[in-house]
Amino acid sequence: MQALTDPEHGLPLELHGHRDLNPGGSLGLVLLKAPDRTATLQLRYDRVDYAVRQDRAETFAVIRRRVSAVTGEASLPAMPGCSATG
């Protein structure tokens, strides 16, 4: 979301909210809107947690640390009118 909404290199959209389509499940929705409300982008996703094989555990741990360093594990704001967040 940070890359999509980057003021210099991203789309002219603001993050408006996020919700789990299946609370506790893996389906989600992210809503982005133009500041002047002339455009809306909805992104639906399916999060899959693949089993990490022992021989790749270290590689996945490094990837996770690098992603966390960039994102800070930032949570997304809830969709207006929804209490479930992901």
C-alpha positions in Angstrom: 0.0 0.0 0.0 2.9 2.3 0.8 4.3 2.0 -2.8 0.8 2.4 -4.4 0.1 5.6 -2.4 3.7 7.1 -2.4 3.3 10.9 -3.0 6.1 11.0 -5.6 6.0 7.6 -7.4 2.6 6.1 -6.6 -0.9 6.6 -7.8 -2.8 9.8 -6.8 -4.9 7.8 -4.3 -5.2 7.6 -0.5 -5.7 4.5 1.6 -9.3 4.6 2.8 -9.7 1.3 4.6 -9.2 -2.4 4.9 -11.4 -5.3 6.0 -11.3 -9.0 6.1 -14.0 -10.4 3.8 -14.0 -13.6 5.8 -13.1 -12.5 9.4 -10.3 -14.7 10.7 -9.8 -16.0 7.2 -7.5 -15.2 4.3 -9.7 -13.0 2.1 -9.4 -9.2 2.3 -10.3 -6.0 0.6 -8.3 -2.7 0.5 -10.0 0.5 -0.6 -8.1 3.4 -2.2 -9.7 6.7 -3.2 -8.6 9.9 -5.0 -8.6 12.9 -2.6 -11.2 14.6 -4.8 -13.3 11.4 -4.9 -13.1 11.1 -8.7 -11.6 7.6 -8.6 -11.8 4.5 -6.4 -9.6 1.4 -6.5 -10.6 -1.8 -4.7 -8.0 -4.5 -4.2 -9.1 -8.0 -3.2 -6.6 -10.5 -2.0 -6.3 -14.0 -0.8 -3.5 -14.5 1.8 -1.9 -17.9 1.7 0.5 -19.1 4.3 2.5 -21.8 2.6 4.4 -24.3 4.7 8.1 -23.4 4.9 10.4 -26.3 4.2 13.2 -26.6 6.6 15.8 -26.0 3.9 14.2 -22.6 3.1 13.3 -21.4 6.6 16.4 -19.1 6.9 15.6 -17.5 3.5 12.0 -16.8 4.5 13.1 -15.4 7.8 15.4 -12.9 6.0 12.7 -11.9 3.6 10.3 -11.4 6.5 12.8 -9.2 8.4 13.5 -7.1 5.3 9.8 -6.6 4.5 9.1 -5.7 8.2 11.9 -3.2 8.2 10.2 -1.3 5.3 6.6 -1.7 6.4 7.0 -1.7 10.1 4.2 -4.3 10.0 1.9 -1.3 9.7 -1.8 -2.3 10.0 -4.3 -0.9 7.6 -7.2 1.3 8.7 -10.6 -0.3 8.9 -13.1 0.2 6.2 -15.7 2.8 7.1 -18.6 1.0 8.8 -16.6 -2.1 9.6 -15.1 -3.3 12.8 -13.0 -6.2 11.5 -9.5 -5.4 10.4 -6.6 -7.3 9.0 
